[in-house]
Amino acid sequence: MSEPINDGGPAFPVKTVSTDGFGNPILSVDEQGMSLRDYFAAKAMNGLLSMSGSTRDSGWSDLTVWQKLEVITRDSYEIADAMLKARQQ
């Protein structure tokens, strides 16, 4: 069985303060937002998409657009996972 993926927790949680009816404040998190892993992957993907296809290996030009997107998406999450790992050190 594989280990669960470390998503780094929420990247932009939205916290709201509400009261319990007696005026006592209660802190609650209403929206977790995207995970830190997804945020890192999106940033990495932006960088990878800005690279010229000529910077990839020679087989890059033989791939369809959808195959290229699959490679970029996979690479983006590999970069995000490395970033999360680096944060733990």
N, C-alpha and C positions, 0 to 999 in steps of 0.2 A: 504494500500500500504506500502511495506517495505522500510526502509531507504536504500539509496545506500551504498555499502560497501566502507569503507575507505581503500583505497589501499596504503596510505602513500606517494603517488607520485612516481616518478621514483627513483630507487635505484642507478643507474649508468648512468645518462644522459651524452650524449656526446655533447659537445658544440664546434661549429666551428665558426671561424671568417671569414667572407667573405667581399668583398668590393662591393659597389654599382655601379661600372663602372667609378666613378669619384675619386676613391681612398679612399672614406670614409668608415671606418670600420662599418660593421653591425654584431651584435651578433645574431646568430641563433642557435636553438637547432635542430639538424638533427635527432637524435635518442634518444628516451626516455628510451630505455632499459626495463628491467623487473621492475615491481612495487616493492616497499619496502615490501609490504605484501607477494608477491611471494618469495622474497629473505628470509624473516624471516621464511616462511613456509618451504622452502628448508632446512634451517639450522635446524629447529625443526625436520623435517622428518629424517635428517641424525642421529640425536640423538635417535629418536624413533626406527629407523631401527637397531641401534646398540644394543638396549636392547634385552635381552633374552626373549623369549616367556614366560618363567616361571615367569617373573615379571608382566605379565598381569593377569586379573582375570581368574577364573577356566574355563570359556567357551571358552577361546582363542584357545585351542587345537582342538576344534570342528569346527572351521572355516576353509574354504578353503583359499588358498593363496590369491585369488582375494578379498575375504571378509576381510582378514587381511589388505591388501593394502588399501581397502576403509576406514577401521577404522583408519589406520595410516595417510592417507591423510586428513581425516576429523579432526583428532586430531591436525595435523600439522597446519592447517589453524586456528583452535581455539587458538592454542598457538600464532600464528602470530597476530591474532586479539587482544589478550591480550597484546602483546608487543606494538602494535600500540596505544592501549588505555593508557598504562602506559607512553608512550612518551608524551601524552597530559596533564598529571597531573603535 
